[in-house]
Amino acid sequence: MYNDRAMEIIEEYLEEVAKHLPEDLRDEVIEELRTHLIDLASEDGPMTVESAKKAVKIMGDPRKLAGEFVSIKGEKKEKSFEISLRVGEKTYRFGFSIDVDLMRSFYNFLIFLVVLIIVASIIRVMYGLLFYPSATNPFNILTDAIVSIIYLVIFIHIAMWVISEIEKHKEKNYKEKVKVIIEKKKTVVKKDYQKDVGKISGLFASGAAIIIFGIVITWFSQNISNLSMVTMILIASMGLAVIYEGIIKIIRALYFAIENRDNYFLETIERVSSLFLVPALFLINLYPESLQYIWLSATEITLNEPSDIFKYIEVYYFPSNLHPLIKIISIVLILIIFTYFIVSIIRYTRTKPKQNIFYNPTL
Amino acid sequence: MSDNVDIGVWSSELKRGVIELCILSLLRNNEMYGYEIAKKLRVLTREVLSVEEGTLYPLLKRLESKGWLSVEWKIVGGRPRKYYKLTQLGMVAFERMRFYWDILVREVNKILEGELDVQ
């Protein structure tokens, strides 16, 4: 008969490992680790709370342990996507792999968008045939849909690949950091001074960004009057994104100063500041003819006082031949923002750290 | 002064490959489960090659995914245990690793002994 509390300790540890494991490995790995932990905790007699704590401590950081299994899957996946190019004696390898963690999201996201395109195309055909039968060619709409799906697959794959590479790089740095800590077998929890410096500089940078953006917007609103609604909304969205990110950065820095650790939730919501740009990008996509750009028109600028600069600033509409390009760029940006948002949320739900009283990597 | 000389990273990197060879060797004639492998390595090498618990199972999984080990679940003492066994492919890999290991030890020893002669 096991000690209930000791067993709970092992189960909590296993739950933490399971959270970070790929689904297809989860049951088998957890079952095997459970037996191992019980064996380890019962080595010197019946399992106790102390021996269970010792066993999970020996096993190490649950996230790191799960990461080792994920990397095995990653190795296999990478090989299947790898392209080798042999030039003379050297072989160059290009991996376009998507992180296994993101693979399921990649398919789900893709299926969702493909279904959306198909539904939209069907509606387009039906609407056209009902109201403009002579001007509607279902074949053209079908071609549009197929081309859109092809672009979508290529684009989302590239976006996911870039995110995977960034995450891989981050994970590598994290692993090296943990490895160094374990190697040195530190016995005292030390403050991460580098992180401190990063947070302080982030605090000042955020404050400065908010102030500078506020001043710029105020100057613009007082001195430039002929801005279109779309341009104004775009500028306002950029302002909101900067202010939002700045405020979250400041809250994170304050949280870090008080708690001496980062807040994972704040870190995640800070990443999605670009969502503020989505409404403006939608408007730009719908009304590219209303988008303006700001240009400093004078060849020789003479300033007697700072506000003189507004005499040389002029606002122009983009020429009509650039409208298709503006439409493409805006839709690509929307897709990037949405992809990044979904990835951030998935990362948050899958890798959210749980307070673990049994294991501390710095011990 | 000599207290600052840390060979921890070097020794753990060196051990990593050797542990893989030793695990294959242990599983040549016997099937074993993870805990048994870890314990055996620890005892047989008098703690010199004690494999970290957190790295053992990913290592076994890696060998399994290469097709070098086969697995079988058995209920022993009321607990499910995953038993590992060397496959034909694993045996070939082991023989090659063993051959390479012999050459490596011999050649490295030559250098080390040469250094000793110079001293």
Chai-1 contact restraints between the chains, C-beta under 6 A:
chainA,res_idxA,chainB,res_idxB,connection_type,confidence,min_distance_angstrom,max_distance_angstrom,comment,restraint_id
A,E31,B,P80,contact,1.0,0.0,6.0,A-B,restraint_1
A,E32,B,K82,contact,1.0,0.0,6.0,A-B,restraint_2
A,T35,B,R79,contact,1.0,0.0,6.0,A-B,restraint_3
A,T35,B,R81,contact,1.0,0.0,6.0,A-B,restraint_4
A,H36,B,G34,contact,1.0,0.0,6.0,A-B,restraint_5
A,H36,B,Y35,contact,1.0,0.0,6.0,A-B,restraint_6
A,D39,B,Y35,contact,1.0,0.0,6.0,A-B,restraint_7
A,I58,B,E53,contact,1.0,0.0,6.0,A-B,restraint_8
A,M59,B,E53,contact,1.0,0.0,6.0,A-B,restraint_9
A,M59,B,G54,contact,1.0,0.0,6.0,A-B,restraint_10
A,G60,B,G54,contact,1.0,0.0,6.0,A-B,restraint_11
A,L65,B,G54,contact,1.0,0.0,6.0,A-B,restraint_12
A,E68,B,P58,contact,1.0,0.0,6.0,A-B,restraint_13
A,F69,B,P58,contact,1.0,0.0,6.0,A-B,restraint_14
A,I72,B,K61,contact,1.0,0.0,6.0,A-B,restraint_15
A,I72,B,R62,contact,1.0,0.0,6.0,A-B,restraint_16
A,I72,B,S65,contact,1.0,0.0,6.0,A-B,restraint_17
A,E183,B,G8,contact,1.0,0.0,6.0,A-B,restraint_18
A,E183,B,V9,contact,1.0,0.0,6.0,A-B,restraint_19
